Every structure is written in structure tokens, then in C-alpha cells.
Amino acid sequence: TLVTGFARIFGQPVGIIGNNGILFTESALKGAHFIELCTQRNIPLIFLQNITGFM
């Protein structure tokens, strides 16, 4: 499971990516697209991860 979203920390926009468990191909693509979006907008990222494997 991969969760992505935007938030503000002390008024600064940030992108958040969090996951728990196995990372599937579809989830990895979702994360890659979100990272590209944040990069285009110059938004810093916060990763919260607990990957137990890849499928």
C-alpha cells in the first residue's frame, strides 16, 4: 500500500509518501509519478517507509 498527498508544515508545502508492507508495481509507478510532480513544482518530499518486499 502506498499513500501520497500534500501537506503544509509551518506554512511550507510538502509532499508525503508513506507505505507499509509489500510494494507492488502499480504502487511504485504511483510513487514515481508523485515524485515527478513534486520535483516539477519544487516541493520537498517526506518519506515514511516500511517496505517488507517487492512484487
Protein Blocks (a to p, Z undefined) as FASTA:
>chain_A
ZZdddddeehiacdddddedjddfklmmmmmmmmmmmmmnopacddddddfbdZZ
